[in-house]
Amino acid sequence: MYEHRREPVLGRQQFLRRVTRHGGASLGIVVFSLAAGAAGYHYFAKLAWIDAVLNAAMILTGMGPVDAMPSWQSKLFASAYALYSGIVFVAATGVLLAPFLHRMLHRLHVDE
């Protein structure tokens, strides 16, 4: 997927395509996670869809829950989703930044 250190640095157009692909993958991870969280809040906490999306978005962005969880099942789901969201934040950020970090490292070693 990435060029070897002995290969030349990608051109601007190819690099922009790579950034777009990584941005799309990162967006896909976030959208999937938001949908799964909203479905879980809707099912376990019996929240309306709009409230379920709000809670999922707030947890996914690290802001915290909006509504109190009424049952032990919803509390377990919210706990698991919060842990999952922390991992997703790191993963989505890594996917998004990977082309830039690779390009920077590649430029540092291209003369070797």
Backbone as a chain_set.jsonl record, in Angstrom:
{"seq": "MYEHRREPVLGRQQFLRRVTRHGGASLGIVVFSLAAGAAGYHYFAKLAWIDAVLNAAMILTGMGPVDAMPSWQSKLFASAYALYSGIVFVAATGVLLAPFLHRMLHRLHVDE", "coords": {"N": [[0.813, -1.184, 0.0], [1.91, 1.254, 0.778], [4.726, 3.112, -0.451], [8.042, 1.813, -0.718], [11.01, 2.651, 1.152], [13.088, 3.036, -0.626], [11.884, 3.745, -2.943], [10.645, 6.494, -4.947], [9.136, 9.517, -3.573], [5.593, 9.802, -3.47], [3.663, 11.429, -6.036], [1.833, 14.569, -6.032], [-0.951, 14.3, -6.794], [-1.39, 11.499, -6.533], [-0.845, 11.239, -3.838], [-2.91, 12.81, -2.734], [-5.085, 11.232, -3.496], [-4.57, 9.004, -1.905], [-4.832, 10.146, 0.649], [-7.541, 10.807, 0.514], [-8.702, 8.236, 0.334], [-7.945, 7.172, 2.839], [-9.211, 9.03, 4.5], [-11.871, 8.45, 3.843], [-12.025, 5.827, 4.803], [-11.624, 6.277, 7.53], [-13.856, 7.878, 8.077], [-15.833, 5.984, 7.526], [-15.405, 4.145, 9.618], [-16.136, 5.739, 11.799], [-18.844, 6.378, 11.187], [-19.999, 3.799, 11.143], [-19.568, 3.097, 13.824], [-21.054, 5.053, 15.149], [-23.638, 4.417, 14.233], [-23.909, 1.805, 15.278], [-23.742, 2.363, 18.019], [-25.975, 4.051, 18.366], [-28.026, 2.256, 17.725], [-27.692, 0.421, 19.808], [-28.193, 2.02, 22.099], [-30.843, 2.665, 21.549], [-32.055, 0.151, 21.622], [-31.269, -1.058, 24.149], [-31.546, 0.998, 26.129], [-33.964, 1.986, 25.545], [-34.36, 4.435, 24.255], [-35.545, 7.18, 22.247], [-34.886, 7.406, 18.711], [-33.516, 9.766, 17.959], [-32.513, 10.663, 20.404], [-30.951, 8.482, 21.033], [-28.999, 8.6, 19.024], [-27.831, 11.038, 19.731], [-26.743, 10.418, 22.3], [-24.941, 8.385, 21.544], [-23.237, 9.84, 19.842], [-22.189, 11.695, 21.633], [-20.789, 10.072, 23.451], [-19.007, 8.846, 21.679], [-17.422, 10.985, 20.895], [-16.176, 11.59, 23.203], [-17.377, 13.207, 25.085], [-19.255, 12.429, 27.0], [-22.155, 10.841, 28.544], [-25.627, 11.734, 27.877], [-28.234, 11.075, 28.702], [-29.561, 9.35, 31.578], [-29.02, 5.915, 32.295], [-31.499, 3.478, 32.364], [-31.608, 0.74, 33.08], [-29.825, -2.251, 34.148], [-28.826, -3.594, 31.955], [-28.666, -1.622, 30.005], [-26.776, -0.007, 31.194], [-24.526, -1.663, 31.198], [-24.193, -1.902, 28.42], [-23.658, 0.811, 27.793], [-21.253, 1.146, 29.162], [-19.554, -0.691, 27.841], [-19.687, 0.386, 25.264], [-18.528, 2.879, 25.669], [-15.865, 2.15, 26.269], [-15.211, 0.903, 23.849], [-15.489, 3.126, 22.166], [-13.322, 4.726, 22.88], [-11.191, 3.252, 21.846], [-11.888, 3.283, 19.138], [-11.623, 5.998, 18.576], [-8.833, 6.35, 18.722], [-8.051, 4.556, 16.69], [-9.354, 5.577, 14.35], [-8.173, 8.084, 14.19], [-5.511, 7.332, 13.787], [-5.705, 6.027, 11.28], [-6.461, 8.2, 9.715], [-4.266, 9.948, 9.969], [-2.114, 8.469, 9.035], [-1.206, 8.573, 6.207], [0.022, 11.125, 6.131], [1.992, 10.991, 8.129], [3.515, 8.881, 7.121], [4.423, 10.001, 4.727], [5.994, 12.111, 5.703], [7.988, 10.674, 7.139], [8.974, 9.197, 5.014], [10.098, 11.197, 3.372], [12.164, 12.029, 5.033], [13.889, 9.871, 4.872], [14.429, 9.487, 2.218], [16.777, 10.216, 0.938], [18.691, 8.38, 1.649]], "CA": [[0.0, 0.0, 0.0], [2.813, 2.399, 0.826], [5.964, 2.901, -1.189], [9.224, 1.443, 0.056], [11.889, 3.813, 1.352], [13.961, 3.201, -1.792], [11.066, 4.275, -4.034], [10.463, 7.953, -4.828], [7.939, 10.017, -2.884], [4.431, 9.892, -4.356], [3.303, 12.745, -6.553], [0.759, 15.262, -5.31], [-2.251, 13.701, -7.115], [-1.453, 10.172, -5.926], [-0.911, 11.444, -2.395], [-4.266, 13.268, -2.422], [-5.962, 10.051, -3.587], [-4.314, 8.195, -0.705], [-5.456, 10.851, 1.778], [-8.986, 10.652, 0.355], [-9.056, 6.854, 0.714], [-7.813, 7.046, 4.293], [-10.295, 9.821, 5.083], [-13.095, 7.667, 3.674], [-11.987, 4.692, 5.74], [-11.819, 6.828, 8.866], [-15.265, 8.266, 8.152], [-16.603, 4.739, 7.608], [-15.273, 3.63, 10.984], [-16.923, 6.601, 12.693], [-20.263, 6.212, 10.873], [-20.389, 2.476, 11.639], [-19.581, 3.144, 15.281], [-22.196, 5.875, 15.546], [-24.855, 3.632, 13.973], [-23.971, 0.71, 16.254], [-24.041, 2.956, 19.317], [-27.373, 4.505, 18.366], [-28.878, 1.065, 17.795], [-27.586, -0.119, 21.16], [-28.926, 2.886, 23.025], [-32.263, 2.539, 21.236], [-32.514, -1.171, 22.053], [-31.06, -1.33, 25.573], [-32.025, 2.073, 27.006], [-35.304, 2.348, 25.078], [-34.37, 5.851, 23.896], [-35.968, 7.523, 20.89], [-33.726, 7.354, 17.821], [-32.737, 11.014, 17.997], [-31.782, 10.667, 21.674], [-29.943, 7.426, 20.939], [-27.905, 9.142, 18.205], [-27.168, 12.051, 20.546], [-25.922, 9.736, 23.304], [-23.838, 7.702, 20.864], [-22.293, 10.853, 19.368], [-21.516, 12.291, 22.787], [-19.819, 9.094, 23.967], [-17.989, 8.625, 20.648], [-16.51, 12.129, 20.87], [-15.54, 11.725, 24.508], [-18.046, 14.227, 25.89], [-19.995, 11.829, 28.102], [-23.561, 10.547, 28.243], [-26.626, 12.774, 28.078], [-29.343, 10.498, 29.466], [-29.268, 8.301, 32.56], [-29.38, 4.592, 31.814], [-32.528, 2.998, 33.281], [-31.51, -0.674, 33.481], [-28.451, -2.746, 34.232], [-28.4, -3.947, 30.597], [-28.271, -0.389, 29.318], [-25.538, 0.462, 31.824], [-23.451, -2.51, 30.656], [-23.967, -1.487, 27.041], [-23.015, 2.123, 27.796], [-19.864, 0.944, 29.589], [-18.823, -1.339, 26.742], [-19.613, 1.333, 24.151], [-17.551, 3.908, 26.033], [-14.532, 1.563, 26.079], [-15.071, 0.737, 22.401], [-15.334, 4.449, 21.567], [-11.945, 5.165, 23.091], [-10.357, 2.534, 20.877], [-12.249, 3.777, 17.81], [-11.026, 7.329, 18.414], [-7.413, 6.163, 18.425], [-7.931, 3.892, 15.389], [-9.758, 6.49, 13.279], [-7.132, 9.11, 14.106], [-4.348, 6.689, 13.173], [-5.982, 5.824, 9.848], [-6.493, 9.506, 9.075], [-2.939, 10.571, 9.979], [-1.104, 7.576, 8.48], [-0.536, 9.053, 4.986], [0.868, 12.286, 6.418], [3.164, 10.524, 8.873], [4.341, 8.092, 6.21], [5.08, 10.922, 3.788], [7.041, 12.814, 6.435], [9.088, 9.734, 7.371], [9.542, 8.838, 3.711], [10.946, 12.302, 2.941], [13.355, 12.052, 5.862], [14.773, 8.759, 4.515], [14.529, 9.309, 0.771], [18.148, 10.45, 0.47], [19.577, 7.265, 2.024]], "C": [[0.868, 1.263, 0.0], [4.083, 2.071, 0.056], [7.11, 2.595, -0.222], [10.13, 2.658, 0.168], [12.823, 4.044, 0.172], [13.206, 3.747, -3.002], [10.896, 5.783, -3.861], [9.169, 8.296, -4.087], [6.805, 10.131, -3.895], [4.207, 11.318, -4.833], [2.102, 13.31, -5.808], [-0.607, 14.614, -5.546], [-2.417, 12.33, -6.46], [-1.563, 10.283, -4.405], [-2.31, 11.902, -1.984], [-5.281, 12.13, -2.529], [-5.801, 9.173, -2.363], [-4.979, 8.831, 0.515], [-6.975, 10.704, 1.713], [-9.439, 9.254, 0.751], [-8.99, 6.667, 2.226], [-8.894, 7.847, 5.02], [-11.629, 9.097, 4.982], [-13.155, 6.487, 4.626], [-12.227, 5.165, 7.168], [-13.274, 7.244, 9.076], [-16.159, 7.03, 8.263], [-16.57, 4.127, 9.003], [-16.156, 4.427, 11.939], [-18.422, 6.418, 12.449], [-20.77, 4.863, 11.367], [-20.516, 2.488, 13.158], [-20.754, 3.962, 15.807], [-23.502, 5.115, 15.357], [-25.009, 2.504, 14.986], [-24.315, 1.24, 17.641], [-25.482, 3.417, 19.419], [-28.324, 3.322, 18.459], [-28.848, 0.458, 19.199], [-28.327, 0.714, 22.182], [-30.429, 2.789, 22.795], [-32.815, 1.219, 21.79], [-32.419, -1.347, 23.57], [-31.649, -0.269, 26.502], [-33.424, 2.541, 26.634], [-35.43, 3.854, 24.783], [-34.941, 6.025, 22.495], [-34.709, 7.595, 20.015], [-32.871, 8.613, 17.91], [-31.933, 11.105, 19.292], [-30.68, 9.612, 21.682], [-28.735, 7.9, 20.122], [-27.128, 10.187, 19.0], [-26.252, 11.411, 21.584], [-24.723, 9.057, 22.671], [-22.784, 8.71, 20.397], [-21.515, 11.464, 20.532], [-20.469, 11.344, 23.368], [-18.674, 8.93, 22.961], [-16.983, 9.773, 20.593], [-15.857, 12.397, 22.217], [-16.185, 12.745, 25.426], [-18.77, 13.645, 27.101], [-21.463, 11.655, 27.756], [-24.478, 11.731, 28.54], [-27.727, 12.266, 28.999], [-28.839, 9.459, 30.46], [-29.747, 6.963, 32.006], [-30.331, 3.935, 32.827], [-32.349, 1.566, 33.798], [-30.049, -1.1, 33.541], [-27.934, -3.126, 32.846], [-27.918, -2.703, 29.843], [-26.978, 0.177, 29.905], [-24.343, -0.355, 31.352], [-23.14, -2.132, 29.213], [-23.211, -0.166, 26.999], [-21.551, 2.009, 28.21], [-19.027, 0.348, 28.468], [-18.652, -0.377, 25.566], [-18.6, 2.447, 24.437], [-16.128, 3.389, 25.847], [-14.23, 1.396, 24.588], [-14.786, 2.085, 21.731], [-13.927, 5.001, 21.75], [-10.995, 4.527, 22.103], [-10.623, 3.04, 19.464], [-11.643, 5.157, 17.563], [-9.556, 7.209, 18.03], [-7.234, 5.559, 17.029], [-8.261, 4.84, 14.242], [-8.725, 7.602, 13.099], [-5.88, 8.548, 13.436], [-4.524, 6.486, 11.678], [-5.924, 7.158, 9.116], [-5.099, 10.13, 8.961], [-1.853, 9.735, 9.294], [-0.454, 8.085, 7.197], [0.414, 10.223, 5.239], [2.143, 11.872, 7.153], [4.099, 9.718, 7.983], [5.1, 8.996, 5.25], [6.223, 11.66, 4.472], [8.246, 11.896, 6.664], [9.772, 9.351, 6.059], [10.479, 9.948, 3.219], [12.236, 12.376, 3.754], [14.366, 10.989, 5.438], [14.973, 8.606, 3.015], [15.952, 9.484, 0.255], [19.084, 9.272, 0.759], [19.72, 6.259, 0.929]], "O": [[0.572, 2.225, -0.709], [4.466, 0.908, -0.074], [7.134, 3.056, 0.919], [10.029, 3.589, -0.632], [13.305, 5.162, -0.01], [13.825, 4.166, -3.98], [10.994, 6.291, -2.745], [8.248, 7.486, -3.99], [7.028, 10.513, -5.044], [4.517, 12.283, -4.135], [1.441, 12.604, -5.046], [-1.351, 14.399, -4.589], [-3.471, 12.036, -5.896], [-2.285, 9.516, -3.767], [-2.84, 11.426, -0.98], [-6.228, 12.067, -1.745], [-6.784, 8.651, -1.838], [-5.612, 8.142, 1.315], [-7.624, 10.499, 2.739], [-10.454, 9.103, 1.432], [-9.886, 6.068, 2.82], [-9.429, 7.398, 6.034], [-12.426, 9.122, 5.919], [-14.206, 6.184, 5.189], [-12.954, 4.522, 7.926], [-13.852, 6.988, 10.133], [-17.136, 7.035, 9.012], [-17.588, 3.649, 9.504], [-16.842, 3.853, 12.785], [-19.191, 6.312, 13.404], [-21.853, 4.784, 11.947], [-21.474, 1.945, 13.708], [-21.373, 3.594, 16.805], [-24.378, 5.162, 16.221], [-26.105, 2.268, 15.495], [-25.1, 0.623, 18.36], [-26.138, 3.201, 20.439], [-29.316, 3.375, 19.186], [-29.882, 0.028, 19.711], [-29.018, 0.17, 23.044], [-31.205, 2.827, 23.75], [-33.907, 1.183, 22.356], [-33.395, -1.747, 24.205], [-32.194, -0.605, 27.554], [-34.007, 3.384, 27.316], [-36.472, 4.461, 25.032], [-34.834, 5.13, 21.657], [-33.607, 7.818, 20.517], [-31.642, 8.534, 17.934], [-30.795, 11.573, 19.281], [-29.614, 9.817, 22.261], [-27.59, 7.634, 20.487], [-25.899, 10.217, 18.947], [-25.102, 11.824, 21.73], [-23.612, 9.14, 23.195], [-21.585, 8.469, 20.536], [-20.316, 11.718, 20.417], [-19.378, 11.779, 23.736], [-17.507, 8.882, 23.35], [-15.814, 9.554, 20.276], [-15.07, 13.334, 22.351], [-15.602, 13.113, 26.445], [-18.883, 14.314, 28.127], [-21.959, 12.244, 26.796], [-24.151, 12.608, 29.34], [-28.108, 12.939, 29.956], [-27.838, 8.783, 30.227], [-30.769, 6.899, 31.323], [-30.007, 3.844, 34.011], [-32.889, 1.22, 34.849], [-29.16, -0.404, 33.051], [-26.739, -2.999, 32.578], [-26.906, -2.731, 29.143], [-26.178, 0.774, 29.186], [-23.265, 0.195, 31.129], [-21.975, -2.049, 28.822], [-22.236, -0.029, 26.259], [-20.699, 2.708, 27.662], [-17.928, 0.821, 28.18], [-17.59, -0.335, 24.946], [-17.899, 2.898, 23.531], [-15.273, 4.105, 25.324], [-13.132, 1.709, 24.128], [-13.943, 2.174, 20.838], [-13.402, 5.671, 20.861], [-10.095, 5.185, 21.582], [-9.691, 3.208, 18.678], [-11.199, 5.447, 16.452], [-9.09, 7.891, 17.117], [-6.368, 5.995, 16.271], [-7.521, 4.899, 13.26], [-8.441, 8.011, 11.973], [-5.263, 9.219, 12.609], [-3.606, 6.74, 10.898], [-5.392, 7.232, 8.009], [-4.792, 10.773, 7.958], [-0.775, 10.254, 9.004], [0.772, 8.034, 7.098], [1.483, 10.302, 4.633], [3.235, 12.345, 6.836], [5.319, 9.848, 8.072], [6.284, 8.781, 4.991], [7.297, 11.82, 3.892], [9.385, 12.289, 6.414], [10.993, 9.2, 6.003], [11.554, 9.652, 2.698], [13.284, 12.744, 3.223], [15.569, 11.176, 5.62], [15.637, 7.662, 2.586], [16.288, 8.932, -0.793], [20.16, 9.184, 0.168], [20.43, 5.266, 1.091]]}, "num_chains": 1, "name": "protein.A"}
